[in-house]
Amino acid sequence: MEKSPDAFRTISEVADDLDLPQHVLRFWETRFSQIKPMKRGGGRRYYRPQDVELIKGIRHMLYDQGYTIKGVQKLLRDNGNQFVIAIGNGDLAAVEAIAQRKQAEAQVADLPAAGDDGEGEIVVGQARAKPARRFFGLGRSEEDGPVAADDERLSRDNRALLQEALFDLLECKRLLDQVR
């Protein structure tokens, strides 16, 4: 007998559906505060359909897109759960819509309020939407894009990726040093 799509799932059902070990799901609960299964007596976990969709998106970002846990945490913080769920479902139209909405919100936040003559405030520069790292370049301005091979400077994206890679390598070194 098949469960309804709206039914809650146990940790073993989610693990089997997403081809993940159960301990990974428990670990992700500690790293992603957005994953909150309902716990019944004896600590048994029941995942809501939204939790399963979010886990599916996180799994896709970590395993298929090559993001780090920190990178996915930042993506969730900057864009919200629906963005990661849409990525996990492969719904590029929803991903694009969410990215455009975020840019529009950032632009609206930069505009002065109606009737505000701006006196008493000094505005220096202009705020921009943060670029979405590594995912199809959504929300990215032209100056954040790729840099030509002969150009001596690194783009913001490349600097961020190099810093993230350095952090990961240092963490690996630390773990190896602990084992020795």
Residue frames as qw, qx, qy, qz and C-alpha x, y, z in Angstrom:
[[0.000, 0.889, 0.458, 0.000, 0.00, 0.00, 0.00],
 [0.442, 0.362, 0.014, 0.821, 1.49, 3.34, -1.13],
 [0.218, -0.556, -0.429, 0.678, 1.48, 6.38, 1.17],
 [0.228, 0.916, 0.327, 0.040, -0.23, 9.61, 0.22],
 [0.524, 0.496, -0.084, 0.687, 2.13, 12.35, -1.04],
 [0.229, -0.743, 0.110, -0.619, 1.02, 14.44, 1.97],
 [0.876, -0.437, -0.203, 0.011, 1.82, 11.71, 4.50],
 [0.281, -0.831, 0.478, -0.051, 4.66, 12.06, 6.97],
 [0.831, 0.341, -0.431, 0.087, 7.70, 9.85, 6.35],
 [0.795, -0.569, 0.106, 0.181, 9.95, 8.05, 8.79],
 [0.141, -0.796, 0.502, 0.306, 13.70, 8.55, 8.65],
 [0.530, -0.113, 0.795, 0.272, 14.15, 5.15, 7.00],
 [0.535, 0.663, 0.521, 0.047, 11.63, 6.01, 4.26],
 [0.164, 0.964, -0.116, -0.176, 13.34, 9.35, 3.55],
 [0.355, -0.600, 0.658, 0.286, 16.76, 7.73, 3.59],
 [0.589, 0.164, 0.760, 0.220, 15.63, 5.06, 1.12],
 [0.441, 0.820, 0.363, -0.040, 13.85, 7.54, -1.17],
 [0.152, 0.963, -0.212, -0.063, 16.85, 9.89, -1.36],
 [0.890, 0.241, -0.248, 0.297, 19.54, 7.19, -1.27],
 [0.030, 0.704, -0.440, 0.557, 21.12, 8.59, 1.88],
 [0.488, -0.116, -0.786, 0.362, 22.23, 6.89, 5.08],
 [0.412, -0.784, -0.450, -0.115, 20.08, 7.70, 8.12],
 [0.579, -0.512, -0.158, 0.615, 23.05, 9.09, 10.03],
 [0.288, 0.168, 0.268, 0.904, 23.55, 11.70, 7.29],
 [0.241, -0.678, -0.464, -0.517, 19.98, 12.91, 7.77],
 [0.593, -0.705, -0.319, 0.223, 20.55, 13.18, 11.52],
 [0.540, -0.219, 0.053, 0.811, 23.81, 15.07, 10.91],
 [0.120, 0.411, 0.378, 0.821, 22.11, 17.48, 8.48],
 [0.385, -0.785, -0.461, -0.155, 19.52, 18.26, 11.17],
 [0.574, -0.606, -0.127, 0.536, 22.41, 19.63, 13.26],
 [0.401, -0.119, 0.295, 0.859, 23.80, 21.71, 10.39],
 [0.116, -0.302, -0.457, -0.829, 20.58, 23.00, 8.80],
 [0.160, 0.168, 0.627, -0.744, 18.14, 24.49, 11.29],
 [0.525, 0.163, -0.230, -0.803, 15.50, 24.52, 8.52],
 [0.590, -0.021, -0.784, -0.193, 15.20, 20.71, 8.73],
 [0.314, -0.238, 0.593, -0.703, 12.87, 20.12, 11.67],
 [0.472, -0.173, -0.813, -0.294, 11.21, 16.70, 11.67],
 [0.645, -0.497, 0.071, -0.576, 8.43, 16.13, 14.13],
 [0.265, 0.254, -0.889, 0.274, 9.59, 13.84, 16.95],
 [0.754, -0.397, -0.280, -0.443, 7.22, 11.47, 18.69],
 [0.739, -0.570, 0.312, -0.175, 7.65, 9.38, 21.80],
 [0.892, -0.135, 0.328, 0.279, 10.95, 7.56, 21.92],
 [0.192, -0.640, 0.380, 0.640, 12.55, 10.13, 19.61],
 [0.541, 0.314, 0.704, 0.337, 11.12, 8.67, 16.40],
 [0.000, 0.396, -0.198, -0.897, 11.34, 11.22, 13.57],
 [0.461, 0.597, 0.653, 0.058, 8.56, 12.00, 11.14],
 [0.221, -0.206, 0.304, 0.904, 9.41, 14.20, 8.17],
 [0.435, 0.667, 0.327, -0.508, 6.79, 16.48, 6.62],
 [0.716, 0.543, 0.349, 0.266, 6.60, 16.60, 2.80],
 [0.167, 0.969, -0.125, 0.132, 8.24, 20.08, 2.91],
 [0.522, -0.676, 0.510, 0.102, 11.13, 18.66, 4.96],
 [0.799, 0.089, 0.537, 0.254, 11.65, 15.90, 2.40],
 [0.526, 0.796, 0.185, 0.236, 11.65, 18.42, -0.48],
 [0.115, -0.946, 0.299, -0.055, 14.17, 20.61, 1.36],
 [0.676, -0.427, 0.576, 0.168, 16.41, 17.63, 2.07],
 [0.764, 0.427, 0.415, 0.246, 16.17, 16.67, -1.60],
 [0.304, 0.931, -0.030, 0.198, 17.34, 20.19, -2.55],
 [0.383, -0.803, 0.456, 0.009, 20.18, 20.13, 0.00],
 [0.812, -0.097, 0.540, 0.200, 21.26, 16.71, -1.27],
 [0.656, 0.666, 0.249, 0.255, 21.31, 18.00, -4.85],
 [0.076, 0.964, -0.204, 0.152, 23.37, 21.05, -3.91],
 [0.521, -0.660, 0.541, 0.025, 25.89, 19.05, -1.86],
 [0.731, -0.082, 0.652, 0.183, 26.27, 15.95, -4.00],
 [0.634, 0.559, 0.461, 0.272, 25.43, 17.06, -7.55],
 [0.223, 0.948, 0.036, 0.226, 26.41, 20.76, -7.58],
 [0.707, 0.187, -0.331, 0.596, 29.50, 20.37, -5.37],
 [0.221, -0.788, 0.097, -0.567, 28.53, 22.92, -2.72],
 [0.302, 0.113, -0.766, 0.557, 29.92, 22.74, 0.79],
 [0.289, -0.610, -0.712, 0.191, 27.68, 22.69, 3.83],
 [0.183, -0.507, -0.168, 0.825, 28.63, 26.32, 4.49],
 [0.035, 0.045, -0.498, -0.865, 27.73, 27.21, 0.92],
 [0.278, -0.454, -0.775, -0.340, 24.28, 25.63, 1.18],
 [0.295, -0.601, -0.546, 0.504, 23.73, 27.32, 4.56],
 [0.086, -0.356, 0.090, 0.926, 24.50, 30.68, 2.94],
 [0.155, -0.163, -0.683, -0.694, 22.21, 29.88, 0.02],
 [0.310, -0.567, -0.763, 0.004, 19.38, 29.06, 2.45],
 [0.261, -0.567, -0.339, 0.704, 20.03, 32.18, 4.50],
 [0.040, -0.280, 0.267, 0.921, 20.17, 34.47, 1.45],
 [0.318, 0.009, -0.598, -0.736, 17.40, 32.94, -0.69],
 [0.659, -0.113, 0.330, -0.667, 15.19, 30.88, 1.62],
 [0.562, -0.047, 0.820, -0.094, 13.91, 27.32, 1.66],
 [0.700, 0.583, 0.311, -0.271, 11.77, 27.64, -1.48],
 [0.322, 0.789, -0.469, -0.230, 14.86, 28.45, -3.55],
 [0.144, -0.410, 0.901, 0.005, 16.67, 25.26, -2.49],
 [0.618, 0.248, 0.696, -0.267, 13.46, 23.21, -2.89],
 [0.621, 0.718, 0.017, -0.315, 13.05, 24.55, -6.44],
 [0.168, 0.676, -0.701, -0.153, 16.67, 23.67, -7.22],
 [0.369, -0.178, 0.903, -0.130, 16.17, 20.14, -5.88],
 [0.640, 0.453, 0.565, -0.257, 13.07, 19.72, -8.05],
 [0.437, 0.058, 0.568, 0.695, 14.87, 21.10, -11.10],
 [0.169, 0.845, 0.508, 0.013, 12.29, 23.90, -11.40],
 [0.474, 0.018, 0.099, 0.875, 14.47, 26.53, -13.09],
 [0.075, -0.649, -0.369, -0.661, 11.51, 28.84, -13.68],
 [0.572, -0.773, -0.273, -0.035, 10.87, 29.03, -9.92],
 [0.692, -0.307, -0.028, 0.653, 14.58, 29.49, -9.23],
 [0.295, 0.313, 0.249, 0.867, 14.73, 32.38, -11.71],
 [0.284, -0.745, -0.377, -0.471, 11.53, 33.91, -10.28],
 [0.663, -0.674, -0.217, 0.244, 12.88, 33.78, -6.72],
 [0.594, -0.122, 0.086, 0.791, 16.21, 35.30, -7.82],
 [0.104, 0.498, 0.321, 0.799, 14.40, 38.11, -9.68],
 [0.455, -0.784, -0.360, -0.219, 12.15, 38.77, -6.67],
 [0.685, -0.504, -0.126, 0.511, 15.21, 39.04, -4.41],
 [0.418, 0.121, 0.194, 0.879, 16.82, 41.52, -6.81],
 [0.135, -0.661, -0.390, -0.627, 13.61, 43.56, -6.99],
 [0.594, -0.737, -0.312, 0.080, 13.38, 43.62, -3.17],
 [0.628, -0.299, -0.006, 0.719, 16.97, 44.83, -2.96],
 [0.220, 0.339, 0.302, 0.863, 16.29, 47.57, -5.51],
 [0.340, -0.751, -0.405, -0.394, 13.12, 48.67, -3.68],
 [0.663, -0.608, -0.240, 0.366, 15.06, 48.83, -0.43],
 [0.511, -0.053, 0.107, 0.851, 17.49, 51.25, -2.10],
 [0.026, 0.608, 0.392, 0.690, 14.76, 53.70, -3.16],
 [0.012, -0.066, 0.451, -0.890, 13.94, 56.62, -0.82],
 [0.079, 0.504, 0.820, -0.260, 10.53, 56.49, 0.85],
 [0.093, 0.697, 0.484, 0.522, 7.70, 58.61, -0.59],
 [0.254, -0.932, -0.136, -0.220, 7.93, 62.16, 0.69],
 [0.729, -0.511, 0.103, 0.444, 11.48, 61.60, 1.87],
 [0.360, 0.926, -0.117, 0.004, 13.61, 64.46, 0.57],
 [0.863, 0.194, -0.235, 0.404, 16.79, 62.74, 1.71],
 [0.005, 0.802, -0.292, 0.521, 17.86, 65.65, 3.94],
 [0.571, -0.617, 0.452, -0.298, 20.04, 64.65, 6.82],
 [0.908, -0.064, 0.405, 0.086, 21.13, 61.42, 5.10],
 [0.154, 0.705, -0.579, -0.380, 24.24, 60.97, 3.05],
 [0.945, 0.173, 0.263, -0.090, 24.02, 58.09, 0.61],
 [0.038, -0.679, 0.664, 0.311, 27.36, 56.77, -0.57],
 [0.012, 0.170, -0.942, -0.288, 27.32, 54.22, -3.38],
 [0.723, 0.006, -0.156, -0.672, 24.46, 51.94, -4.16],
 [0.565, -0.209, 0.771, -0.207, 23.58, 48.58, -2.64],
 [0.534, 0.280, -0.633, -0.485, 23.36, 45.61, -4.98],
 [0.943, -0.158, 0.045, -0.288, 21.84, 42.19, -4.70],
 [0.429, -0.539, 0.717, 0.105, 24.39, 39.63, -3.61],
 [0.530, 0.371, -0.638, -0.417, 25.39, 37.29, -6.42],
 [0.934, -0.141, 0.215, -0.246, 24.15, 33.72, -6.22],
 [0.123, -0.626, 0.750, 0.178, 27.36, 31.72, -6.22],
 [0.181, -0.217, 0.941, 0.186, 27.84, 28.77, -8.53],
 [0.423, 0.395, 0.803, -0.142, 24.23, 28.28, -9.58],
 [0.435, 0.611, 0.560, 0.352, 23.77, 29.29, -13.20],
 [0.300, 0.099, 0.032, 0.948, 24.95, 32.83, -12.42],
 [0.187, -0.752, -0.554, -0.303, 21.51, 33.98, -11.26],
 [0.373, -0.905, -0.178, 0.105, 21.49, 37.37, -9.57],
 [0.667, -0.276, 0.187, 0.666, 24.97, 38.16, -10.85],
 [0.234, 0.908, -0.027, -0.346, 26.01, 41.48, -12.33],
 [0.768, 0.608, -0.149, 0.132, 28.37, 41.66, -15.31],
 [0.111, 0.773, -0.543, 0.309, 31.36, 42.70, -13.22],
 [0.643, -0.399, 0.594, -0.273, 30.93, 39.58, -11.05],
 [0.926, 0.330, -0.012, -0.183, 31.09, 37.27, -14.05],
 [0.910, -0.046, 0.154, 0.381, 33.98, 35.22, -15.36],
 [0.100, -0.868, 0.310, 0.374, 37.34, 36.90, -15.95],
 [0.754, 0.596, -0.273, -0.043, 39.36, 36.35, -19.11],
 [0.935, -0.144, -0.079, 0.313, 42.38, 34.05, -18.80],
 [0.566, 0.356, -0.098, 0.737, 44.83, 36.86, -19.58],
 [0.272, -0.808, -0.029, -0.523, 43.24, 39.21, -17.02],
 [0.370, 0.298, -0.686, 0.551, 45.38, 39.52, -13.86],
 [0.366, -0.234, 0.443, -0.784, 42.50, 40.06, -11.45],
 [0.081, -0.213, -0.973, 0.034, 40.08, 37.51, -9.99],
 [0.392, -0.477, -0.370, -0.694, 36.33, 37.99, -10.04],
 [0.462, -0.404, 0.445, -0.652, 34.46, 38.06, -6.73],
 [0.950, -0.026, -0.036, -0.309, 33.04, 34.63, -7.49],
 [0.792, 0.334, -0.443, 0.252, 36.48, 33.16, -8.14],
 [0.053, 0.499, -0.573, 0.648, 37.91, 34.75, -4.98],
 [0.689, -0.294, 0.300, -0.591, 35.02, 33.37, -2.94],
 [0.970, 0.108, -0.176, -0.127, 35.44, 29.91, -4.46],
 [0.579, 0.435, -0.538, 0.430, 39.19, 29.95, -3.79],
 [0.228, -0.462, 0.521, -0.681, 38.62, 31.05, -0.19],
 [0.866, -0.152, 0.136, -0.456, 36.06, 28.29, 0.26],
 [0.898, 0.262, -0.342, 0.094, 38.46, 25.72, -1.24],
 [0.279, 0.507, -0.581, 0.572, 41.25, 26.95, 1.04],
 [0.542, -0.381, 0.400, -0.634, 38.97, 26.65, 4.07],
 [0.966, 0.012, -0.047, -0.255, 38.04, 23.09, 3.04],
 [0.735, 0.392, -0.464, 0.302, 41.71, 22.15, 2.56],
 [0.009, -0.506, 0.567, -0.650, 42.68, 23.60, 5.93],
 [0.761, -0.258, 0.259, -0.535, 39.83, 21.68, 7.57],
 [0.953, 0.181, -0.240, -0.026, 41.06, 18.47, 5.88],
 [0.459, 0.488, -0.556, 0.493, 44.60, 19.15, 7.10],
 [0.363, -0.463, 0.468, -0.659, 43.31, 19.73, 10.64],
 [0.919, -0.107, 0.094, -0.366, 41.42, 16.43, 10.57],
 [0.851, 0.327, -0.368, 0.181, 44.43, 14.55, 9.21],
 [0.169, 0.545, -0.566, 0.595, 46.66, 16.07, 11.90],
 [0.643, -0.373, 0.346, -0.573, 44.21, 14.83, 14.55],
 [0.981, 0.065, -0.095, -0.157, 44.40, 11.30, 13.21],
 [0.628, 0.499, -0.493, 0.338, 48.22, 11.17, 13.25]]
